[in-house]
Amino acid sequence: MTFGIMSWSLVAAVILALALGGDFRHLSSVRFRGWWLLMLALALKFLLLTLHVETTAWAQPLIFALVAAGAVWNWRLPGVALIGFGLLLNTTVAAANGGVMPFFPAAMAAAGRPVANLAEQSSALSLPESVNTPLAILDDRIPFSPTRQVLSIGDVAIMVGGAWLIVAVSRPRRVSALMPATI
């Protein structure tokens, strides 16, 4: 459900890094391990959402596993621990709900998406929550109307961790005292 907002948060992080005097030429000195796992997870999510695949119990866990493997390989990079924490929250909720991430229908409506037909809001990765949804407080329930999407607390942690990573690897001049000496 959060493909668009995740992309926009990355764009915002790049803008923030540049505004703080960051230089992305430093990226060449950062060793990202297992980057292909992240690209595979992104491609899988993109295909599932664009092809409107029906809800499936294997897709979300596979995507989470690919991202988790990438996070484990890169855990020493700034922000990756927070990304891992957000991923752990989302994985826990999805695992408790049969491999899919539930969403709060009222939050979907607040984000600007009609909920008259909840089946239309479902995807291979998510379903509307019910009164019996385990860990509902951690599901997709934060409305974000600019992209007409809903976020989870885990999504927010992932976005903040990703922004931290992007800003840190750019080594901004205006906040160099806050950055580790080596990345």
Solvent accessible surface area in square Angstrom, and as a share of the most:
residue,aa,sasa,rsa
1,M,23,0.10
2,T,6,0.03
3,F,58,0.24
4,G,23,0.22
5,I,11,0.06
6,M,41,0.18
7,S,47,0.31
8,W,157,0.55
9,S,23,0.15
10,L,87,0.43
11,V,69,0.40
12,A,59,0.46
13,A,3,0.02
14,V,56,0.32
15,I,110,0.56
16,L,87,0.43
17,A,0,0.00
18,L,99,0.49
19,A,63,0.49
20,L,43,0.21
21,G,5,0.05
22,G,10,0.09
23,D,37,0.19
24,F,51,0.21
25,R,195,0.71
26,H,59,0.26
27,L,72,0.36
28,S,107,0.69
29,S,69,0.45
30,V,12,0.07
31,R,171,0.62
32,F,70,0.29
33,R,110,0.40
34,G,8,0.07
35,W,151,0.53
36,W,128,0.45
37,L,17,0.08
38,L,65,0.33
39,M,103,0.46
40,L,91,0.45
41,A,3,0.02
42,L,86,0.43
43,A,50,0.39
44,L,33,0.17
45,K,34,0.15
46,F,99,0.41
47,L,92,0.46
48,L,10,0.05
49,L,42,0.21
50,T,67,0.39
51,L,120,0.60
52,H,156,0.70
53,V,53,0.30
54,E,151,0.68
55,T,53,0.31
56,T,23,0.13
57,A,66,0.51
58,W,136,0.48
59,A,0,0.00
60,Q,13,0.06
61,P,54,0.34
62,L,78,0.39
63,I,10,0.05
64,F,22,0.09
65,A,58,0.45
66,L,22,0.11
67,V,35,0.20
68,A,36,0.28
69,A,40,0.31
70,G,2,0.02
71,A,14,0.11
72,V,102,0.59
73,W,118,0.41
74,N,13,0.07
75,W,154,0.54
76,R,194,0.71
77,L,18,0.09
78,P,15,0.09
79,G,3,0.03
80,V,8,0.05
81,A,77,0.59
82,L,51,0.26
83,I,24,0.12
84,G,25,0.24
85,F,105,0.44
86,G,0,0.00
87,L,9,0.04
88,L,111,0.55
89,L,29,0.15
90,N,5,0.03
91,T,49,0.29
92,T,59,0.34
93,V,0,0.00
94,A,1,0.01
95,A,74,0.58
96,A,44,0.34
97,N,28,0.14
98,G,55,0.53
99,G,6,0.05
100,V,9,0.05
101,M,8,0.03
102,P,5,0.03
103,F,0,0.00
104,F,70,0.29
105,P,29,0.18
106,A,58,0.45
107,A,4,0.03
108,M,0,0.00
109,A,49,0.38
110,A,66,0.51
111,A,1,0.01
112,G,42,0.41
113,R,56,0.21
114,P,91,0.57
115,V,48,0.28
116,A,107,0.83
117,N,69,0.36
118,L,60,0.30
119,A,78,0.61
120,E,132,0.59
121,Q,17,0.08
122,S,29,0.19
123,S,21,0.13
124,A,0,0.00
125,L,1,0.00
126,S,1,0.00
127,L,69,0.35
128,P,37,0.23
129,E,32,0.14
130,S,67,0.43
131,V,150,0.86
132,N,126,0.64
133,T,22,0.13
134,P,61,0.38
135,L,76,0.38
136,A,24,0.19
137,I,120,0.61
138,L,34,0.17
139,D,0,0.00
140,D,5,0.03
141,R,57,0.21
142,I,66,0.34
143,P,60,0.38
144,F,68,0.28
145,S,67,0.43
146,P,106,0.67
147,T,36,0.21
148,R,120,0.44
149,Q,20,0.09
150,V,0,0.00
151,L,10,0.05
152,S,0,0.00
153,I,79,0.40
154,G,0,0.00
155,D,7,0.04
156,V,57,0.32
157,A,12,0.09
158,I,33,0.17
159,M,27,0.12
160,V,80,0.46
161,G,0,0.00
162,G,9,0.08
163,A,26,0.21
164,W,127,0.44
165,L,26,0.13
166,I,28,0.14
167,V,12,0.07
168,A,0,0.00
169,V,3,0.01
170,S,0,0.00
171,R,84,0.31
172,P,0,0.00
173,R,169,0.62
174,R,156,0.57
175,V,31,0.18
176,S,74,0.48
177,A,104,0.80
178,L,142,0.71
179,M,34,0.15
180,P,67,0.42
181,A,106,0.83
182,T,113,0.66
183,I,39,0.20
